Amino acid sequence: MIYDLAVIGGGINGVGIAADAAGRGLSVLLAEMSDLASGTSSHSSKLVHGGLRYLEYFEFRQVRKALQEREVLLAKAPHIIWPQRFVLPQVPGGRPWFLLRVGLFLYDHLGHRQHMPGSRSVDLRHDAAGGPLRGDLTSGFTYWDCHVDDARLVVLNARAAAQKGAVIETRTRVEAIIADGALWHLTLKGRAGNREVRARALVNAAGPWVQGVEHRFGGGDHPVKEPLRLVKGSHIVVPRIAGAHDAYVCQSADGRVVFAIPYEKRFTLIGTTDVPFSGDPADAAIGEDEEDYLLNLANQFFAQPLTRADIVWRYSGVRPLYDDGKSADPSSVSRDYRFELSAEPGKPPLLTVLGGKLTTYRSLAEAGLARFAPHLPPMGPAWMANATLPGGDVGEGGLSGFVQRLCMSRPAFDADFLDRLARRYGSIVDDVLGDAERESDLGAALGGGLTEREVCYLIEHEWACEPDDVLWRRTKCGLHMTADERRAAAEKIAKLL
């Protein structure tokens, strides 16, 4: 078979392009050298947002686009994307009240919001949002954005692509790329060994590995011509800060902001840093200086002191940003995406994707295919804006209404257990539960709410190939286990693979 389009990279941009192209009638192959969302896409701040702070850099077009996409994605995936109130305390020496008010006014109106509440000022001495904060923080603002399960956003787009006919191959590395006439010849190395596939067009969406992929071209290099800057962002997770049911925006003296976000019901997620990075993105890890930075900033805002002993999980991801050469500060480098198109006469076309963010993946895919369209077979119209992701059609009352109906239909199950499953699978949760009448019907309990039946479902339907795929990406059950429980669960999952 000759594919119309081959996509390298199983992060959010790669799966988004694969889904869009497959839905337009193209035959698509996606190859990911590790697991879906194993890189940058699962190491984010887990937000679908406009990027309030980018207004300071006059990135009005980018913020407007992201705010518009926030509305689209909330409708596409209400089971894994949830509105979240953010509290922005005013601090001495921070951004002045007038600047914050103007910025929030623009944030409210740039994207023509339909489902999200607007911003307002808040007296933290009398609002419950002030409870977790230090007593000297007495005023500020609130606004709304969305929290997202980033890894599941990737996996569900891969499922959408597969439903439209795309072939998704994980643990499959592209070893060599050769142009032969009008076709690309790709040598793939998977678990079953090497094989060759052919494609009429190629997308390099390998994220921070995009330049590494370029070096695998034979018959002449195809280097990325646009400048690329790698920036490491690190996060820590601590037990839920007492009373912190809202997300908080912590302004640092250096002008940066760090979020403290409610996470997985029992935890608070704190991040991110912005640190220049070089080397293999797979080796990215948080440094002690980053941990101290995040802890010290949090302690300037919250009454409950945090130490390194409180950290229960930490992670780092590398963002591949287009380097516009305007700033040495990684925080001010644009998060917008860019494309590099190579379409020489007599050679097959190549589209390289640079930058991007979770929030704008759908518009990136649409724009990328529009740019690529003259070099592709005839395609159908764009379709993803009005289509829910698998599980997203939760019906009347949104996710909360769906959970209520689910609990009524399965009264023998614990309500919290069903709620957690609904926040992963939405309307397809019955595919996971099957004919089970109670939790004991789901096989062995592996800890953290994970059951044997769910593991088998993830192996069969969501390309889970290793224990970490299940514990940390398809679910976050690993976070709810002790180290001994994780080791035991990993051993049991390995036997099911």
ABEGO torsion letter per residue (X at the ends): XBBABBBBEABAAAAAAAAAAAAAGBBBBBBBABBBGABAAAABAGBBBAGAAAAAAGBAAAAAAAAAAAAAAAAABAAABBBBBBBBBBBBGBBBAAAAAAAAAAAAAAAGBAABBBBBBBBAAABAAAAABBAABABEBBBBBBBBBAAAAAAAAAAAAAAAGBBBBBGBBBABBBBBEABBBBBBBBAAEBBBBBBABBBBAAEAAAAAAAAABBGEBBBBABBBBBBBBBBBBBBBBBGBABBBBBBBAAGBBBBBBBBGGABBBBOBBBBBBBEBAAABBBBAAAAAAAAAAAAAABABBBBAAABABBBBBBBBBBBAGABABAAABBABBBBBBBBBBGBBBBBBBBEEBAAAAAAAAAAAAAAAAAABBBBBBBAAAABBBBGABAEBGEAAAAAAAAAAABAABBAAAAAAAAAAAEAAAAAAAEABABAAAAEBBAEGGBBAAAAAAAAAAAGBABAAAAAAAABAAAAABBAAAAAAAAAAAAAAX
